[in-house]
Amino acid sequence: MSIIRVLSKAYPEPKSELNFSNEYELLVAVVLSAQCTDKKVNEVTPILFSKYPTPESLSKAKISSIESIIRPINYYKTKSKNLLGLGKMLYFDFNGKVPRSADQIRRLPGVGQKTANVVLGELGAAKTFPVDTHVFRVSKRLGFATAKTREKVEEELKERFDRRLWRKLHHWLILHGRRICKAQKPLCSECKLAKFCPSYPIG
């Protein structure tokens, strides 16, 4: 498909823009990234991980301490409670390890379908196609999907594309959504996909 070739050239090494060094840090960063930019998450996680480098240390944290660190993050009070609960569950129920099954990981506080898909996909534990706001918007503009919910769009994308493409395409759509196909003012004049895009021009 021409669109896939263009995306692969535009973003040759697609990967998460969250900073993490292990599975625990990945999980925490993804939980924090809900309705928040990766850039903002990356500003607070170095402090958070230096103080709470393991699920055990996080399980013993004071809620006020977590709140003071992640205050710049959207919904920091709710996310602080989730992180404390997540640390406790990882430490006491999962021996300090991030679970590798969808059913188990979604038991963790603050972990829904999208978060579970992102973590399991990044860990290589499952073939997933997480649909965030960028994937949802860009896939519909490109005509890859037509559904009105993220869950249904995920189903459409999985049916349309080979499993081997899911992880890369997930990142390609996110990167393209952030750089070019923006929500309010898409840069259609700069878009290398314009000639293939059924939504061109937007606005």
Residue pairs with C-beta under 8 A, 6 or more apart in sequence:
2 196
3 142
3 193
3 196
4 165
4 169
6 192
6 193
6 196
7 169
7 172
7 173
7 176
7 193
8 168
8 172
10 172
10 176
10 192
11 171
11 172
11 175
11 176
14 168
14 171
14 172
14 175
15 171
16 38
16 118
16 122
16 171
17 38
17 39
17 42
18 26
18 29
18 30
18 33
18 38
18 41
18 42
18 45
19 29
19 42
19 45
19 46
20 26
20 28
20 29
20 45
23 97
23 98
23 119
23 123
24 54
24 55
24 90
24 96
24 98
25 45
25 49
26 98
26 119
26 122
26 123
27 86
27 90
27 98
27 108
27 111
27 119
28 45
28 48
28 49
28 58
28 83
28 86
29 41
29 42
29 45
30 115
30 118
30 119
31 79
31 82
31 83
31 86
31 110
31 111
31 115
32 41
32 44
32 45
32 70
32 73
32 79
32 83
33 41
34 74
34 75
34 79
34 110
34 114
34 115
35 74
35 75
36 73
36 74
36 75
40 72
40 73
41 73
43 72
44 69
44 70
44 72
44 73
47 69
48 66
48 69
48 70
51 57
51 61
51 65
51 69
52 58
52 61
52 66
52 87
54 96
55 86
55 87
55 90
55 91
55 96
56 87
56 91
56 96
57 87
58 66
58 83
58 84
58 86
58 87
58 90
58 91
59 84
59 87
59 88
59 90
59 91
59 92
60 87
61 83
61 84
61 87
63 80
63 81
63 84
66 80
66 83
66 84
67 76
67 77
67 80
70 76
70 79
70 80
70 83
73 79
78 110
79 110
81 109
82 109
82 110
83 109
83 110
85 108
85 109
85 110
86 108
86 109
86 110
86 111
89 107
89 108
89 109
90 96
90 97
90 98
90 108
93 107
94 104
98 105
98 119
98 123
99 105
99 107
99 108
100 120
100 123
100 125
100 126
101 125
102 116
102 117
102 120
102 126
105 111
105 116
105 119
105 120
106 112
106 113
106 116
111 119
113 151
114 130
114 131
114 132
114 150
116 128
117 126
117 128
117 129
117 130
117 154
118 128
118 130
120 126
120 128
121 127
121 128
121 129
121 130
121 166
121 167
121 170
127 163
127 166
127 167
128 166
128 167
128 170
129 154
129 157
129 158
129 161
129 166
129 169
129 170
130 154
130 170
131 139
131 150
131 151
131 153
131 154
131 157
132 150
132 174
133 177
133 183
134 173
134 174
134 176
134 177
134 178
134 181
135 153
135 157
135 170
135 173
135 174
135 177
136 150
136 153
137 177
137 181
137 183
138 173
138 176
138 177
138 181
139 145
139 153
139 156
139 157
139 173
140 146
140 153
141 181
141 186
141 197
141 198
141 199
141 202
142 193
142 196
142 197
142 198
142 199
143 197
143 198
143 199
144 156
144 157
144 160
145 152
145 153
145 156
145 157
145 160
146 156
147 153
147 155
147 156
157 166
157 169
158 166
161 169
176 193
177 183
179 187
180 186
180 187
180 190
180 191
181 187
181 191
181 193
185 203
186 202
186 203
188 194
188 197
188 200
188 201
188 202
188 203
191 197
191 200
194 200
194 201
